[in-house]
Amino acid sequence: MPVISLSDSLDPRLDVFRHIKKSNATRDGLFIAEGQKLVELLLASRLRLHSLLVDPRHLESIGDRLTDETPVYVLPDHEIEQLVGFNFHRGMLACGYRIENPDLAELIGPAETPRRIVVCPSIQDPENLGAVIRISSAFGIQGLILGPKSADPFSRRVLRVSMGTAFEFPISLSNDLAADLALLEQTGVRLIASVLDTEAEPLSTFSIGNRWALLLGNEGHGLEDEWIARAHRRVTIPMHNDVDSLNLSVAAGILLYELTRS
């Protein structure tokens, strides 16, 4: 690996890391992983690395895990802070290449196989999306479908909260969610709408087969009517003491634990 010591944050070779606080989205097919733990997970994944930026104290921790083609830029702490636009103390940043959107048919799988999928039409909060990705993977979900209004699953904040789960977990970015849900239905996937409605089936008694997709709503407005109308079943988490809702990621964890357990 070529180790390149730099002293100036204005060096154009560092442009992929510049002012990353201003934009949480990825650029030009690249993404940023922040912190030693996340960088180590990226190095262990199937994704390709574009470059690495470290402070001098963390250079030895990289070892020999990089290819000969991956440049490692070494820059003093105070210059890294000037470069990224915030108080940086995590030791290193990595820039990686995004993987292509997985084929939806492959994510759905053959009609006779078990399939459990999470669908988020418009999840916009990066922390919630990161948690949903990690929770979905933890409970053995085969993939996640994100609607066009959703946050970027490879944004810096999502990757940090998901602890790099998105490096390996199949995530399909839908340009036409209605068409994609129709394809799910055609292959025998039952659509479950998670709702805040006492008329829906309570989670404690809910049961379904082994080929389903759980639709999770938006943080502020829940699941939109058009997606509820498409669902075959509606499920709700009964609550007490006048609590009307739960945080999206908390609700996702409860729902997926129960649905995968049954």
N, C-alpha and C positions, 0 to 999 in steps of 0.2 A: 504494500500500500504506500503510495507517495505521501509523505508527511510534509506539509508546506507551512512554514511559520510565517505569519503575517503580523503586521504591527498597526495597520490602518483599516478601520471598519469601512472606509470608502472604496476599498478594493473591489472592482467589478466582479471578481470571482465569487464574491459573497452575496450577490444580489438575490439569490433564492431565499436567503434568510432575512432580507432587509424589511424592517418595519412590520414584522409578522403580527404584531398586536393590532394593527389597524384593520386587518382582514382575517376573519376566521375561516375563510374558504380556501380551497386549494387553487393553484394556478398552473396552467399549462401542463396538466397531467402529473404534477408533482404535489407532494404533501410534506409536512414537517412533523417530526416526532420529537418531543421535548423531554429531556431527562434521561439519566443513565438507564433506569429500569426499562423504560419504553424503547430506548435505542437498542438495548440488548434483545428485547423481544422482536424488534424489527430485524435485527441481524440473524435471529434464529428462524425467521419466517421465509416464505418462498418469494417474497418481494425483492426487487432489485433496488440497490442503493445508488443514489446520484452523488451524494457527497456527505461529509461529516464535518461538524464544527465543534471543537472542544477548547476548553481552557487548558493551560499548561499542566495543571494539577491532575487532570483526568486522562491525560494522554496514555499513560501506562495501562490504564484499566481496559483499553480497547483490545490489547493483545494482538494476535495475528488472525483475527476473525474476518478481516476484510480482504477483498480481492485486490490484486495488483492495480486494477484500473480505478478503484475508488479513491478519490483525493480526500485527505484528512487535513483540514485547515485548523491551525492552532493560532488562537487569538487571545490576548489578555482579557480578563474579566470586564474591565471598564470599557474596552472597545466592543465587546460582545453586547453590552448593555446599550451602547450607542447604536449598534447595528440593528438589534431586534426591537428596540423601543420600550423596554421595561427592565426593571431590576432583575437581573438574571442570576440565579444561584443554583441551577440544576446541573451544571458541569458540561453538558453537551447537547447538541441538536443534530438530528439527522434529516436529510432530505431524501425521500424515496420516490419511486415511480408508482403511480396508481396502477392497479390491475384493471383489466377490462371488466365491464359489467357482465356478470355471469348470465349465461343463457337461461331464460325463464323456464323453458321446457326441461332443462337439466335440473333446475332447482325443484320443479314440481315432481319430477320422477315418473316412472311408469304407473299406470292406473292401479295396479294390483299391490303396490308397495305402500307401507305406512309413510305418512308425510305430515309433518307438523310445521306450520309456517306462521310467522307474525307479519301482519300488514299494518303499516302506519301511513295513512293517507297524507297527513300534514303535521308531523311532529317537528316542531321548530326550535325548541330549546336544546342547545348542544349537550348540556349536562344530562337531560332526560334521555336523549338519543343514545349517548354513550352508555348510560345505565341499562337501557333496553337491549342494546346489542350484547352487553356482557351477561345480562340475565338470560336472554334467549339462548346464548351459547351454553350457559351453565346448566340449563334444563333440557338440553338435547334437541333444541329446535333446529330444523334442517336449513332454514334460511329466513331472510328478512326482505320484504318488499317495501320500498319507500316511494310515496307519491311525489309528484314534481314540486310540491310546496314544502317539502321536508328539508331539514338541515343537511349539510354535507357530512356524510359518515367518515370522511377522511380529514375533516378539519382538525386543527390542533387541539381544541377543547374536547371534541368528541373522542379523539384517540386517547387523550389523557384520562378521561373518566372511564372509558371502556378498557383501559389497561392493555391496549393493542389488540383486543379481540377481533377488531375489524381487519387485521392483517390476514386472518385465516377464515373468518366466518363469512359465508356467502351472503352478499347484500346486492339485491337487484334494484336499480334505480328506474322507476317506471315513468315513461313519457305519456302513457295512456292507461291509467289505473282501471278504468271500466273494462277495457279490452283484456287486461291481464287477469282481472277477477273472473271474467267470462271464461278464460282459458282454464283457470283453476276449477271452475264448476264443471267444465266439460270433461275433466279428468277425475271427477268424483270427489273433489275437495269440498268439504262443507264449510261454509262461511259463518263464523261466529262473531256477532257484534257485541262488544263490551259497552254497556250503557249504565247510566244512572236512572233507573226506572224500576219502581217497586213491582211493576207488572211483568218484568222480565224474569227469567228462571234464576233462582238463587244459586250461587256457585256451589254451595254445600251439597246440593242434590243434582247438580248438572252432570250429565254423562253423554259422551259422544264417542264415535268410533276412532279409528287410528289414522284418519285422513282428513285433516281440518286446517283452517287458517283463522287465526284470531285477529280481528280488526281492533286496533287501539285508537282512541280519539286524540284530538288536539289538547294541549295543556290547558287552554283557556275555555274552549267551547265544546269539548267532547267530540264524539263522532258525528259527522255531518249526516243529515237525514238521507241523502242519496245512498250512502254506504250502509246505513241501518236498513234501508228498504231492500237492499240486495241480499242481506244476510238470511241464511236459513234458520238460524237460532239467535236469540238474544240472551245474554247472561249478565248478571249484576252481582256485586259484592254487597250483601246486606250490612248496614251500618247502624250504630246506635248513638244516643246522646246528641241528637240533632246535627251530627257530622254529615255534611252533604256530599263530600267527595274526598278522594285521596290523591296524593301526588301521583303523577302518571307512572313513574318508574316503580313506585311502591305497589300500585295496583297491578302493574304488569307482573311483578314478582309473585304476588298472591295468586293471580289468575293462572300463570304458567305453572306454578308449583302444583296447584290442584288439577289442572287439565292434564299435565303429563303424568301425575301420580295415578290418575284414574284410567 
